[in-house]
Amino acid sequence: ASWRLLFGLLYDGLGAPTSGTSDAQVNNGLEPSAPREDGLSHLSADNQPTMVDVSKKQTTYREAVATSSILLPAHIARLFEDGELRSAKGPVVATAIIAGTMAVKKTSELIPFCHPLAIDKCKLRVTLGATPGADGVRELAIECRVGISGRTGVEMEALTGCSVAALTVYDMCKALSHDMVITDTRLLEKKGGKSDITLGGVETEDS
């Protein structure tokens, strides 16, 4: 019958897996494909973007420290010498710390393949450099330390936290000058998981 012929064609063309069909297509994304030889964990073997499957990893304590700096012209830097600057939008350092903390908790909504995490610890420290550079420019350093008991690390959370805190400082000070530079955003340390990494410049955590 004609309907049987039509059904057979549909099955052959759409329903039955062919030799060119990827593992991800066959499993409809329910099972992970084989890992890549180049170690890029957010790409599958068939070059499809993917979230890392952490379901079989053990829950351990993990921590990460990241930093970002904003270079301030002399006339703005002087306003931070007492530890806080109150702009028309409010206290700059306090608002930056709040913004950074919020960003840490929202990282999975900003970076596509970050896992939603229940953060256990988040501390931000904002420090004005003591020694002016050229033309009186001074560095406002922002450090973000994040900790969690979980199956995946928190490097991206720490990097996001200090980045958004730096952007907040820029936003709150741009009425005074746009001549500010956000720079040197980097990971300083990670603990837990497969390995511990220290890249230098980490201050001892306050109790």
Secondary structure as GFF3:
##gff-version 3
##sequence-region A 1 207
A	DSSP	alpha_helix	2	10	.	.	.	ID=ss1
A	DSSP	pi_helix	11	15	.	.	.	ID=ss2
A	DSSP	alpha_helix	23	26	.	.	.	ID=ss3
A	DSSP	beta_strand	60	72	.	.	.	ID=ss4
A	DSSP	alpha_helix	74	77	.	.	.	ID=ss5
A	DSSP	three_ten_helix	78	80	.	.	.	ID=ss6
A	DSSP	beta_strand	86	87	.	.	.	ID=ss7
A	DSSP	beta_strand	90	91	.	.	.	ID=ss8
A	DSSP	alpha_helix	92	105	.	.	.	ID=ss9
A	DSSP	alpha_helix	107	110	.	.	.	ID=ss10
A	DSSP	beta_strand	121	128	.	.	.	ID=ss11
A	DSSP	three_ten_helix	134	136	.	.	.	ID=ss12
A	DSSP	beta_strand	138	150	.	.	.	ID=ss13
A	DSSP	alpha_helix	155	173	.	.	.	ID=ss14
A	DSSP	beta_strand	181	191	.	.	.	ID=ss15
A	DSSP	beta_strand	197	198	.	.	.	ID=ss16
###
